[in-house]
Amino acid sequence: MDGGTFNPEEHLTKLPIRRWNPRINSWETDYADYLEVKWRMVWFRDENRQGTKTVIRDKIIDPHNRFAYFELEVTDSRGNVEIGVGSETGDDFEDYIEKAYTKAYGRALAALGYGTQFAPELEEGENVVDSPVEAREREAKTPAREEPITEAQRRAIYAIYNALGYSEAQMKEILQQRYHKAESKALTKQEASDLIDYLNSLRDRD
């Protein structure tokens, strides 16, 4: 990075993060420092005045199942390149296409170093997009946690683990370790959302 004047610590917020606690077999809420994607963009532009590039490497937009997936490649002014991926469903956000793009872009910027330490979504694939207010509202919707996985979510999981090159046996191992379930159709809507983001975070690391 080229040493601009942006100070990310002036724009941090506290974000509620869902974490699965295997000891009590339940979800818990923790709070982490979070730099919203809009501030990562300001920071990036402050330190990269020219020669940047953003390319959509892959996208899936399925209006029928209300699912969107983006894979973005972002290049900074020094030629460093990182890839970010993001997916969302209309069950979670009405503007799910924009949210999926925002998530992918924010992850790419974090991978380039713009907010890495303030991007909890990179740790375990947390379902974070851009607004702590939205996250709190989603956290408050506890009934959705018991709703079954949607068809759009099942399609998303299948597409992403195929892109990762994972076998069915590997996926079953992840399902067993993270959710103590043998197959994806047994997941709740909340668990499926968590799994989609977790698989996307694995792509980020690759």
N, C-alpha and C positions, 0 to 999 in steps of 0.2 A: 504493500500500500504506500501511497505517495506522501503521506503526512499532511492531511488537510486540517481543518479547524474544528470539525464536528466532534462533540463529546458525547458518546453514547450513554454514559451514566446519567446524564441530565434527562434522558427520555425513557428510563426503565419503568416498568410497571410490574406488579405482582400478579402472577397468573396461577389459577388453580389447576393442578395437574392430577389426573387420575392415575393411581398406581395400584397394581394388583398385589395384595399381600397373601402369599401362599400359606402363611402360618395360621391365618384366621379364615382363609378361603373367601376373601371379600375384597372389594375395592376400597381404597382410602384416598383422601384428598390431601395433597401437599401444595405448597406455594413456592414458586421459583421466579427469579428475576427474568423478565422477558422484554426483548426489544422488538416492537412491532415491525412488520415488514416495511411499512411506509418509512420508518426511521432507518432501516437498513438501506433502503433505496437512497435516502438523502445522504447518508454516510458514503455510500458507494459513489454517488455522483460528485460529492465534494472532493473525493480523492482520485477520481478518474474522469478527467474533463474531455478526453477524446480517445478514439480508437477502441471503444467498447462495442460489444456485439451480443445480441440475444437471439438465439435460434430455437425454434420449436422442433425438436428432434422427433417427437412422437406425440400424438394426441388421440384420445377416444372420446367422442361426444355422442352419447346415446340418449336422445330425448325421451324415447319410449320408456326406458327404465330409469331415467333421470340420473345418469351417471356421467361424470367427466373425469378424464385422466390426462395429465400433461407431463411431458419430459422436456425440460428446457436446458439449453447449454448457454452459459453466460461467460463472456470473455472480458477481462479487465484491460486497462490501458497498457499493462506490461505483458500481455499475452497469456496470462494465467487463465486456465479454463476449468470450470467445474460444472457439474450436472446436478439439477434438482428435479425431483419428481413429486407429484401431488395428485391426489384424487379426492373427490367428494361426491356425495349423492344428494339428491333432492330431498331425501328424508331428513337430512341434517341441515341443509341450507337451501332457501329458495333460489338464491343466486349461486348455485353449486358450480357452474362453469367458471365464473369469475373467482370463486374461492379456491378451486383446484389450481387455477393458473397462479394465483397469489401464493399458495402454499409451495408450489414448485419453484417459483422465483425466489421466495424467501429462503428456501433451503439451499439453493444455488449460491445466493449471496453469503449465507452463513458459512458454507463450505469454502468460499473465497476468503473468509476471515472477517466478514462484516457481521458481527453479532454471534459468532460461534459460541462464546461463553454465555450468551443470553438467549439461546435457542433450545429450550428444553425438548422441542419436537424431534431433535436429532438424537436424543438419548435412547428413547424407546419407541419412537414413532408416534408420539402423542398427537392426538387429533387437534392441532392448533392451526389457526389460519392467520388472523391479524388482530383480533379485538378481545381484550380481557373481559369486556362486558358480555360479548357473545359467549365466551367460554363459561362465564358464571351462569348465564341463562341456560346453557346447555347442561351444565352440572346440576341445575335445579330441576331439570326434567327427569326426575327419577323413574317415573313409570316406563319410559322408553327403554330402560335398562332390561326390563323383563320381556319386552316384545321380541318375537323371533327374528332371525336374520331375514333380510329381504332378498328377493331374486337379484336385484341390482348388485347388492353386496356380494352375493355368491359369484356372480359373473366377474366382478372386480377381483375377488380373491383368486379365482381361477386364472384370469388374464395375467395378474402380477406374478404369481408363483411360476407360471409357465415362462414368463419373460426372465425370471431369475434362474431358470433352468433346474428348478427343484422337482424332485420326484414326489409321487403321492406318499411314499413312505416318509420322506423328510417333512412333508406338510403335516402328516399325522403326528409326527414326533413333536412339532411345534405346538400343535393343538393340545396335545397331552400335557406338555410341560407348562404352557401358559394358562390353559383354561381347564385342564383335567377333563377333556372331552375327546371322543374318538373320531368325530367327523365334523365338518364345517356346518352341516345342516342342523346340528345341535346347539350352535352358538346363539346367543341373544343378539339383538340389534346392536347393543353397546359393545359386546365382545367382538362382533364382526367389524365394527368401525375401528376398534383398537387394532385388530389384526391387519386390516388394510394399511393403516399407517405404519405399523411395525414392519410389514413387508416392504413398504416404500422406503423406510429408513435403512433397510438392508441394501437396497439399490443405491442409496446415497453413499453408503460406506464402500461399496464396490467401485 
